[in-house]
Amino acid sequence: MSEAEKPAKPAPLTRSEFTVFREIPTRWMDVDIYGHVNNVQYLSFFDTAVNGWYVDEGLLDPARSEEIFLVVETGCQYFAELIFPEVVTAGIRTEKIGSSSVIYTIALFKDGQQTAAAQGRFVHVLVDRENRRPVRINDHWRDALARLAGEPAS
């Protein structure tokens, strides 16, 4: 593939593009031999941000809910290194709400930075805990998820 055929790397998102944020402290164990947070941890931060929001909203009890969300797709673009110790702020928003799935856009911001150190997409499918088959997202969940798609404050 020639340079002209390669898709352009997206620009980093900004804090102003999000209305919901969650703080996630980096841990000593997140850092690799190169001295920065290892790339696999970024996806863990995505998971922590979204599931923490579910719990805080009263939408999910990870141990007892009859329905749970499973990750079916994820991806990340990296722009700047995260380190330890540091508090990362995750901005989360819904990109699309389907009948049983939700696509999130998530950006990770270094302390005090306005542009994302990393950003990506996170796709969840709501399933029955027992049989793991997709179930329809109910109106209560749908209303909460729709609030994440709201326009950021100016």
N, C-alpha and C positions, 0 to 999 in steps of 0.2 A: 504494500500500500504506500503510495507516495505521500509526501507531506501535505499536498493539496487535498488528498482524499480523506485524511484523518479528521474526525470530528473535533471541533474546537472544545477545549476544556472550559467548563462553565466558570463564571466568575464567582468568587466567594459571596455567599449571602450575607446580609447585614442583620444586626439585632432588630432594626426597625421593621423587618419583614415578619416578625413573630410577636404574638401577644402572650404566649405561655412559655415560662422558663422553669427549669429545674437545675439546682446546683448539685454537682457531683464532685467530691474531692478525689483527686488521684491518690493512688496508694503506692507504697514502695514496690509492691509486687507487680505493678503495671509497667514498670520501666524495664527495658531490655538492655543488653550489653552495649548498645550504642548511646545510652544515656537519655533516651526519650521514651515516652509511652509507646508500647508496641502497637502496631496497626490492629491486631485482633481486639484490643481493648476498646477501640473506638466503637465497634459494633456492640460490645457489652454496655458501653455508655448509652447507646441508642436504646437498647433493651431496658436498661435501668430507668431512663427518662420516661419512656412510654408506660411501662408497667407501674412505676411509681405514681404517675398521673392517674392511671386507672384506680389504684388503691386509694389515693387521696380523694378522688371523686366518689368513692363508695361504689364503684362499678365492678370491682373484682376483689374477691377473697382468694388469693392464690391457692390456699389449701382446701377450700370448701366449695367454691363456686361450681355450679353444674355445667356452666359453659366457660370456656377459656379461649384465649387467643393464641394461635401458633404462628410463628414466623415462617413465611413461605418464600420470601425474597428479601435480600438486603444488598446494599451497595454503598460505597463511600468514596469520596474524592478528598484528597489531603492537600492542604495549603501551607500549614505551619505546624511545627512540632509542639506537642504538649509534654509537660515534664512533671516530675514530683519534686517538691510539694507544690500543688497548684489546685485551685478550685475551678473546675470547668463548668460553664453554664451551657445547658442544652436548651435550645429553642425548639419547640415542637409545634407542628401544625398538620392538619389533615389536607392532603392533596385531592383525595377522592374517597368517597364512602359508597361502597357497593352494597349488594344485598347481604353478603356475609363477610365482606373484606373491607379493610381500610388501608389506604396508602398514606404513609406519613412522610413529610419532609422534616429532617432533623438537622440542625446545625450545632456544632460545638464551638464555643467561644472561650478563648483564654481570658483570664481575669482582666477586665477593663478594656478589652479589645472590641471594636465595633464590627469587624469582619470575621467570618468564620475561619477557624483553624482547620476544620473539616466539616463536610456536609454529606448527606446521603438520603437514601430512601429506605423505608422499612415497611414491608407489607405483612399485615396480620390477617388471618382468617379466623373467624369465630367458629369454634367447634364444640360439640358435645364432649364433655370430659371423658365419658365412658367409651363411646364408639368412635370418637375422633372424626365424625362426619360434620360438614359445615351446617350451621344453623343461621337463620335470619337474624340480623341485628334488630333488636326491638326498638320501639320509639324512644324510650328513655335513654338508651345508649346512643341512638342516632342523634338526639338533641344535644347530648354532651359532646359527642364527636364533632358536630356541626359548629359548636362554639370554638373549637380549635381552628376552624377555617376562617374565622372572623377577621375582619380587616384590622391590621395593627394600629395602635394609637399613634398619632402624629407627634 
